Amino acid sequence: MKEPSNKTEPFIWTWSGGRFDFLNPSPGSICITDIAHALSLICRFNGHCTEFYSVAEHCVEVADRVMKNSDDPKLARTALLHDAAEAYIGDVVSPLKALLPDFQRVETAVEEIIAQKYDLYYPFPPEIKQADRDVLADEFARLQPFAESTDSLWTPLPPEEAEQLFMTVFLECFGTALVADDDQG
């Protein structure tokens, strides 16, 4: 039986049954099915929206935006996984994150490990940051309570569908080899 983590051992058990150590993250502790599952259950805006809108769906939106503006497959892969660290460390809203330098160091370490494992651009290039900002503006225009008009509202996907969509886009961007590697170890 797995034991819960404690304050002297900073780790979590993941969806796939793996162990993720915050102080010593390794590529072997990163698993795409953990990322897809966790991000599909994390709500954007710290839950301050009328309907549940997952980080997984947001990541797909950013990847789609990048794919429409670039022929670089590595850039598209980076866009899809730009928030992947949140699967392990949670989604801390940017204004709070700015006040937490220790958190930022852990986040950077996790982002670097994910970038290493999946051969992503890191630090994230300007195209990713711009696409993220553009999608954020779209989200504010389409989500309540932020949207000023109800004319352009849309219904976000339920978590199960967002997880499936995230994995579909991942497979389109990366192929099946990485999923098989994650499943084995």
C-alpha positions in Angstrom: 0.0 0.0 0.0 1.2 3.4 -0.9 1.8 5.8 2.0 0.8 9.5 1.7 3.5 12.0 1.3 4.5 14.1 4.4 6.3 17.3 5.0 9.7 15.7 5.3 9.4 14.0 1.9 8.0 16.4 -0.6 6.4 14.1 -3.2 3.0 13.2 -4.7 1.6 10.0 -6.1 0.4 10.4 -9.6 -2.6 9.2 -11.5 -0.6 6.4 -13.1 0.7 5.3 -9.7 4.1 6.9 -10.1 5.9 9.0 -7.6 6.8 12.6 -8.3 9.5 14.2 -6.1 9.4 18.0 -6.1 13.0 18.4 -5.0 14.4 15.9 -7.4 12.2 15.7 -10.5 13.4 13.3 -13.2 12.3 12.6 -16.7 11.3 9.1 -15.6 8.7 10.6 -13.2 7.0 12.4 -16.0 4.1 10.6 -17.8 1.9 12.0 -20.5 -1.2 10.2 -19.2 -0.6 11.8 -15.8 -0.3 15.2 -17.5 -3.4 14.8 -19.6 -5.5 13.5 -16.7 -4.4 16.1 -14.2 -4.7 19.1 -16.5 -8.2 18.0 -17.5 -9.2 18.3 -13.9 -7.6 21.6 -13.1 -9.8 24.6 -13.7 -8.5 27.7 -15.3 -8.7 31.0 -13.4 -8.5 29.2 -10.1 -12.2 28.2 -10.6 -13.4 31.8 -10.9 -15.5 31.1 -14.0 -19.1 30.2 -14.4 -18.4 26.8 -16.1 -15.5 24.4 -15.6 -12.8 25.1 -18.1 -9.7 22.9 -17.9 -6.1 23.7 -18.3 -6.0 20.7 -20.8 -8.4 22.4 -23.1 -6.5 25.7 -22.7 -3.3 23.9 -23.8 -5.0 22.5 -26.9 -6.2 26.0 -27.7 -2.7 27.4 -27.4 -1.3 24.5 -29.5 -3.9 25.1 -32.2 -3.1 28.8 -32.3 0.6 28.0 -32.8 -0.1 25.3 -35.4 -2.1 27.8 -37.5 0.8 30.4 -37.4 3.9 28.1 -37.7 5.2 25.1 -39.6 7.5 24.2 -36.7 6.3 20.9 -35.2 8.6 21.4 -32.2 6.9 24.7 -31.5 3.5 23.1 -31.7 4.6 20.4 -29.2 6.0 23.0 -26.9 2.7 24.9 -27.1 0.7 21.9 -26.1 2.9 21.2 -23.1 3.5 24.8 -22.0 1.5 24.3 -18.8 2.3 20.6 -18.3 4.2 21.4 -15.1 0.8 22.3 -13.5 0.0 18.6 -13.6 2.5 18.1 -10.8 2.6 21.5 -9.1 -0.9 22.8 -9.6 -2.1 26.0 -11.3 -1.0 29.0 -9.2 -2.5 32.2 -10.6 0.1 34.6 -12.0 -0.4 37.4 -9.6 0.2 35.1 -6.6 3.0 33.2 -8.4 4.9 36.5 -8.7 5.0 36.6 -4.8 6.4 33.1 -4.5 10.0 32.9 -5.6 10.5 29.4 -4.1 7.5 28.1 -6.0 8.9 29.7 -9.2 12.2 27.8 -8.7 10.3 24.5 -8.4 8.1 25.3 -11.4 11.2 26.1 -13.5 12.9 22.8 -12.5 9.7 20.9 -13.4 9.3 22.7 -16.7 13.0 22.0 -17.6 12.5 18.3 -16.9 9.4 18.1 -19.0 11.2 20.1 -21.8 14.1 17.7 -21.6 11.9 14.6 -21.7 9.8 15.7 -24.7 12.4 17.7 -26.5 10.7 21.0 -26.2 11.9 24.6 -26.6 12.8 25.9 -23.2 12.7 28.6 -22.0 9.5 29.0 -23.9 10.0 31.2 -27.0 8.1 34.4 -27.6 5.7 32.7 -30.0 4.4 30.5 -27.2 4.0 33.4 -24.8 2.2 35.4 -27.4 -0.2 32.5 -28.3 -0.9 32.0 -24.5 -1.7 35.7 -24.2 -3.9 35.6 -27.3 -5.8 32.6 -26.0 -6.2 34.3 -22.6 -7.8 37.3 -24.4 -10.2 34.9 -26.3 -11.0 33.1 -23.0 -12.0 36.4 -21.4 -14.1 37.3 -24.4 -15.9 33.9 -24.3 -16.2 32.9 -20.6 -18.5 34.2 -17.9 -18.1 36.2 -15.7 -15.4 37.9 -17.8 -17.2 38.2 -21.2 -19.0 41.5 -21.6 -21.5 40.0 -24.1 -23.2 36.6 -24.1 -23.2 36.5 -27.9 -19.8 34.8 -28.2 -20.0 32.4 -25.3 -19.0 28.8 -25.8 -19.3 25.7 -23.7 -16.0 24.3 -22.5 -15.5 20.5 -22.7 -16.1 18.3 -19.7 -12.9 16.9 -18.1 -13.1 13.5 -19.8 -13.4 15.0 -23.2 -10.7 17.6 -22.6 -8.4 14.7 -21.5 -9.2 12.7 -24.6 -8.7 15.8 -26.9 -5.4 16.6 -25.2 -4.1 13.0 -25.8 -5.4 13.1 -29.4 -3.4 16.3 -30.1 -0.4 14.9 -28.2 -0.5 11.8 -30.5 -0.8 14.0 -33.6 2.2 16.0 -32.5 4.5 13.3 -31.0 3.2 9.9 -32.3 2.7 6.8 -30.1 6.3 6.0 -29.1 6.4 8.4 -26.2 3.1 7.1 -24.7 4.4 3.6 -24.9 7.7 4.6 -23.2 5.7 6.3 -20.4 3.5 3.2 -19.9 6.6 1.1 -19.4 8.4 3.1 -16.9 
